[in-house]
Amino acid sequence: MATATTRLLGARSDVVIDDIPGFPAARLYRLPGDHPRPVIIVLHGADGGTGASERFGPKLASFGYAVVGLPYYSPDWGAYGPPKGHCQLKCTDR
């Protein structure tokens, strides 16, 4: 069985970072150009946040992937409210 290791040291300076309309705090990391690319979706831990995609999105995009950083949150925050820095997220009654 063959194995390989990839080290993610840094990102290219030409990585494009776009907001994704309709998805608060979601980002698309990609290289310039509009041709098809394989996609990696970065889902964050249970506490939400964008740290994982901010850290790995540009690095993975540098390899030619389109990387979607997609934070998600429980719909029932109770007294805690949405995570700091994501005040645009709201709960709605069902």
Helices and strands as residue ranges (DSSP letters): E 16-19, E 27-30, E 39-43, H 51-61, E 66-70
